[in-house]
Amino acid sequence: MTAALDRTRAFLDQPPPDPIPGQLELRSNDMPDRPATFPALAVACPTCGSQPGQLCTSHGGTRTRRHDVHQARTAAHRARNTR
């Protein structure tokens, strides 16, 4: 198993390959780290306590949720809009 581990470490130590000419660049430096705007960001999240305009965090508060918001936040946003 040591040989396989050594090959894996050698592979990970290599620099990333150069892009292929004409290849579509999927990530550029001017792309924001934030996701598309979620309408629910207009209200505070009752689950994680994130303020309006801030993304929700994981349950431990260590990671930002970039792909969605908590269901309770979506429900709070819907309840606010129905009044």
C-alpha positions as CSV (number, residue, x, y, z in Angstrom):
1,M,0.0,0.0,0.0
2,T,3.0,2.3,0.5
3,A,3.7,2.3,-3.3
4,A,0.1,3.4,-4.1
5,L,0.4,6.1,-1.4
6,D,3.7,7.4,-2.9
7,R,2.2,7.5,-6.4
8,T,-0.8,9.5,-5.1
9,R,1.4,12.0,-3.2
10,A,3.6,12.4,-6.4
11,F,0.5,13.0,-8.5
12,L,-0.9,15.6,-6.0
13,D,2.5,17.4,-5.8
14,Q,2.4,18.1,-9.6
15,P,1.3,21.6,-10.8
16,P,-2.0,21.7,-12.5
17,P,-1.9,21.2,-16.3
18,D,-1.9,24.1,-18.7
19,P,-5.4,24.7,-20.3
20,I,-6.0,23.3,-23.7
21,P,-6.2,26.1,-26.4
22,G,-9.8,26.8,-27.2
23,Q,-11.0,25.0,-24.0
24,L,-13.9,26.7,-22.3
25,E,-12.8,28.3,-19.0
26,L,-15.4,27.4,-16.4
27,R,-14.1,29.6,-13.7
28,S,-12.6,33.1,-14.0
29,N,-11.2,35.5,-11.5
30,D,-14.0,38.0,-11.9
31,M,-16.7,35.4,-11.0
32,P,-18.2,36.1,-7.5
33,D,-18.0,33.5,-4.8
34,R,-21.7,34.2,-4.0
35,P,-24.4,32.3,-5.7
36,A,-27.2,33.7,-7.7
37,T,-29.4,36.0,-5.6
38,F,-31.8,34.1,-3.4
39,P,-35.0,36.1,-2.6
40,A,-35.0,34.7,0.9
41,L,-31.8,36.6,1.7
42,A,-34.1,39.6,2.3
43,V,-34.9,38.2,5.8
44,A,-32.8,36.9,8.7
45,C,-32.5,33.2,9.0
46,P,-34.2,31.7,12.0
47,T,-32.1,28.5,11.8
48,C,-28.5,29.8,11.7
49,G,-29.0,33.5,12.6
50,S,-27.6,35.0,9.4
51,Q,-28.6,38.6,9.0
52,P,-30.5,39.8,5.9
53,G,-28.2,39.9,2.9
54,Q,-25.8,37.3,4.3
55,L,-25.7,33.7,3.2
56,C,-26.8,30.9,5.6
57,T,-24.1,28.9,7.4
58,S,-23.8,25.2,8.2
59,H,-25.3,24.0,11.5
60,G,-21.9,24.5,13.2
61,G,-21.5,28.0,11.7
62,T,-18.2,27.1,10.1
63,R,-19.1,26.9,6.4
64,T,-21.2,29.1,4.2
65,R,-24.1,27.4,2.3
66,R,-23.5,28.6,-1.3
67,H,-26.2,26.6,-3.1
68,D,-29.3,27.1,-1.0
69,V,-30.7,28.7,2.1
70,H,-32.4,27.0,5.1
71,Q,-36.0,25.9,4.6
72,A,-37.0,28.0,7.6
73,R,-35.6,31.1,6.0
74,T,-37.5,30.5,2.8
75,A,-40.7,30.0,4.8
76,A,-40.1,33.2,6.7
77,H,-39.6,35.1,3.4
78,R,-42.9,33.6,2.1
79,A,-44.7,34.5,5.3
80,R,-43.4,38.1,5.1
81,N,-44.6,38.5,1.5
82,T,-48.1,37.1,2.2
83,R,-49.0,39.7,4.8
